[in-house]
Amino acid sequence: MLATTSRPFARCTLHVPRNILKNVPGSLRRLSQAQAAHRPRIVFSGIQPTGIPHLGNYLGALLNWVRLQQDAGPEDRLIFSIVGWHALTLPQNPRELSNARRDALAVLLAIGIDPKRSILFHQDENPHHTELSWLFNCLTPVGKLRRMTTWKSRLAVSRNANDESEVDESLLNAGLLTYPVLQAADILAYKATHVPVGEDQKQHLELARDIADTFNRTFKGKSRLFPLPEFVATPTRRVLSLKDPTSKMSKSSPDVQSRILLTDSTAQIKSKIRGAVTDPIADAVEELLRGPRAEFEKLKGEAQYLSDVARAGAAKARERSEITMQETAQVLVVVSNAAEAVTWRMCA
């Protein structure tokens, strides 16, 4: 059930800090680096169910997910999520969102994500994400969140503003401001070590690393609870909006003619390209999307199979994150008991 393409795509590259082993003798450093190269990875990434993925999503994140799955070692763990809670940070039609959740799952299967190799699930079917997010919210300064740039750009696109300077901050809701914290919980609930994201999400990953480090230093256990996840670059050419060559193709743009969806027919692709101000090649796009589109149309009719995949994926995800939540609770209880003991001694 895998949709493939003969076109080559760039491999993902890992950016690892070079100073980690700087104080280790040369021979031990080489040994440590060799061991690190074989250390199992936990890879996490997610996509919002806010419409069918477009050409930019496919050439960017999604094909790199497939590449990661193909290149993963047998001990690596791959976790891919449809992050429905994030979609609620902007107004949604409930019925359309429900359909979009199902379609997003079908698309990921159609492009080649294998639920037997990767954990594939709906974020909103694992309550550990929101529970951990609340704990992280209690550690995260509002000033850091206000410095995040994505909420401004999302508001600008949703309001069809020309740029972020036109954004009315009175429209900012708490969910949109704090969704990078939920994103951190998505990642750290599984103790992910590597996160493939685009450059526009790199700031959020830095926040996730800050949150993990703050938690580790604030609630000291026998060992560091959360790893500091590494940025995995997903190199690909920036796919531009068909209507605005200064902007990238976006699912949230109000103009549906600005993007080519994975499910667009041949006629729709050619029609959109004829009206484009940029200069893509219609036949090449059609060839690229033909296989995934056919597989998606097939999967849409297999409601029970999609339900089974989602249920099994959510069970696997909860099984892994349950361990993290138990360890988190143990650390918090130890700190709480220690604080009570100190208070008791002071009052005695």
N, C-alpha and C positions, 0 to 999 in steps of 0.2 A: 504493500500500500504506500510505497514511497514514490513521490514525484521527483524526478531528477532533471538536471540540465547539463548539457555538454560544455557550457561556458565556464571557464576557470574564474575563480574568485580568490581574492587575497586572503591569506591565512591571518588569524588573529595573532596579535603580539602582546606579550605580557610586559608590563612596566614594573620592575622590582627595584626597590631602593638599593643603591650600590654600597651604602655605608653600613649595612647591617652587620657584615663580618669584618669590618675594617681593622678591628683590634685582634683578630685571630691570626696566629702564625700561618705562613703560606701553605704548608702541607695540609694543616687542619682545615684551612679555608677551602682548599680544593676539594677535600673530602666532604665537607659540609655542603658545598655547592652541588656535588654529585648526588648526595643524599636528597637535597631539596628538589633536584630535577625529577626524582622518582616519588616524591611525597604525594599521596593522593590529594586531589583537589576537590573542593565542593564548589560547584559553579551554580550561581542563581541569577536569573533574569526574568523580567516580566513585561507584559504588554497590556495596555488598557483596552477593554472591549467597547471602544467608542466609535465603532464602524469598521468596515472591512479594511484590512491593511492595504496600503497603496504601494506603488512601485518603489518609493523611497524606503519604506519599511522593509520590503522584500530584499532589496539590494543591500540594505544596511544591517539591521538587527537580525532578521529572520534567517537569511542564508548563513550568517555567521553562527547562529544557533545550530543549524544543521552541520556546519563545518566542525564546531566544537564537539558535537555528538559523534561525528565520524572519527575525529582525532583523539578522543578521550581514551585514557588508559583504562584497563579493567577495574582498577580500584577507585577511579574518579566517580564522583556523584554529580549528576546533572539534574537541576531542578528548574523547571520553567512554569511560570504562573500567569494566568489571566487575572489581572489585578482590578477586580470590579469595584472595590472600595475607593480606589483612586478616581474612578470615573465620576463618582458622586460629588466631587469637588466643584463641578460645574453642573448646571441644570440638565436633567436627563428625562426623557420620556420613559416611564417604567416598562411599557411593553416593548419599545424599541431596544432598550438596554437588555432586556431578557433575551430577545432574539440575537442581539449582538454578542452576548456571552456565548451562546451556542455556536454562532458563526465563527467566532474567534477560535474556539476549540477545533472546529472542523478545518479551519485554515491551517492551523499549526500541524495537524495530522496530515493535511494535503501536501504541505511543502516538504515533509519528511521527518518530523519529530516522531520518534518511536516510543510509545508509552511503556514498552518492555525494557527499553534502555534508559529512558529519562523519566523522572517524575513530572507529570503534566497534570495540573489541577487548577481549580478556581480558588483564588485567594479568599473569597468571602465564604468558603466552605471550611475554613480553618480559623477558629476564633483566637488562636494563639497570636495571630498577627496584630489584632487590635488590642489585645491584653498587653503584649510587650510594648506596643506603641505608647500606651498610656504611661507605662513606667519610664520610657525614654522621654516622653513629653515633660515629665517632672524633673528631668535633668538638663533640658535644653533651653538656653536663654532665648527669649523672644528676639533679641537683637540679631542673633545669628540667622534666625528664620527670615527676618525682614531683609537681610542682605542677600538672600537667595534671589536669583534673577528669573527663575522659571515662572513663578506665580504671576509676575508682571506680564511676561510674554503670553501666557495662557489667557489672562484676562484681555489683553490687547487683541488676540486672535478671535476670542469668543465674541468680542464687541465690535469686530471688524474695524478696529482702530488702525491708523496708519503706522504708529509706532508706540513704544511703551510710554512716551511722554504724555500721551493722551489718556492713559489709564486713570480711571477714577477709583482711588483707593477705598472709597466708601463701599464699593462693590466687593471688596475682599472679605471672604468668609473665613472662619477659623480653620475649616477643613483644608482649604486651599493653601493657607499659610503654613499649616503643620503637616501637609502631606509628605514632605521630605523625611519627617520623623517616622511616619508609617512606612515609608520606603526603607528606612534603616531597619525597622522591625522585620520587614519582609526578608531582608538579607540576613540579619543576625539570628532570626529564629531558627535558621538551619546552620548557623555558624559558617556561612559561606566564606570561602577563602579567595574566590575570584568572581568578579562581576563584569560581564560584558555590557558596556553601555556606550552611547555616543558621547561626543564632546559636550553636548548641551546638558548631559546628566552628570558630568564629572564632578561638578560642584556638590551635588547631592551625595555622591559617594564619599567625598571628603568629609561631609557632615556625618555620614554613617560611621566613618573611621573615628571621628572626634567623639561621637556618642559612645562607641565601643570602648574607647580609651578612658573616657570619663567614668563610665560604669565600672570598668576594671579597677580604676584607682579609688573610686568612692566606696565600692563594696568589695573589699579585698577578701578573697577566699584562699584556699590552699594553692590555687593556680589561677592564671588569667582565664576568665570565663569566655570572653568573646575574642575571636581573632580580629585583626585589622584587615578587612578585605582589600584585595588588590584590584586595581583598575585593569581591565582587559580591553585594549583598544580594538575597535571593529572598523578597520580601515576600508573605506569605500568612497567612491566619488559622491559628492553632495548632489542629490537629485533635486532640481529646482521646481518650484511651482510652475505650472503651464501658463499661468496668468501674470505672475510677478517674478521676473528673473533675479530679483534681489532677495527673495525668500525661498526657503526650502519647501518641498512638498509636504503638506500637513493634512492629517485626518480631520483636524478641528477647524479648518478654513471654511467659512460659510459658502464659498463658491465651489460647488461640486465639480465644475469643469477645470479646476486647478490641479486635479490629481487623477492618476490612473489607478484604479482599484484592481486587486488581483482577480476579481470576479467580472470585470468588464468584458463584454463581448468584443469580437473583432471590429464590428461596426462602431461600437462605442469608443474603442481605442483610437480608431482612425478619425472619428468625428472630433474627439478632444484634441488630437494632435493637429488637425487642420486649423483649429481655432487657437492654437498655442502661440505665445509670443516667443517661447524658447524653441529649440530646433531638435527634438528627438526624432528617432527613426521608427516609424510605425511597424514595419515588418519585423524588426529586431525585437521590439517590445512584445508583439504578438507571439513570436516564437518562444520567448522566455516564459510567458505566462500561460501558454496553452496547456501544458501538463498539470500544473497546480490547479488551474481553473477547472479542468475536467474532473480531477479527483475531488475537489471541493464540492462540485455539484452532485457527485455520487454520494459523498458523506452526508450532505444535508438531508438526504432521505433516510439515513440510518439513525433515527432518533435514539433507539435503544442502545445501539453501540456507543454513541456519543455519551449517553447517560452512564453507561458502564465504565467507560474510560475515565470520566470525570469523578465518579464515585471511588474507583480504585486509586486514582491519583491522589485524591483528597485524603484517603485513609493512609497512604504511604507518607504524605506530607505531615499529617498530624502525628504519626508514629515518631517521626524524626524530631519535630518541634516540641513534642511532649517532653522529651529528654531535656531540651534546653530550658523549658519552663520550670521543670522540677529543680534543675540546678540553680536557676535564677531564684526560685523561692527559697531554696536552702541557704543561699548566700544572704538574702534579705533577712531571713529569720535569724541567722547567726549575728548579723549586724544589729538587728533589733534587740536580741537578747543581751548582747554586750552593752548596748546603750542603757537598757533597763537596769543591768547590774551596776553600771556606773552611777545612775541616778539613785539607786537604792543605797549605795555606799555613801553618797553625798548627803542623803537625808538621815542616815543612821546616826 
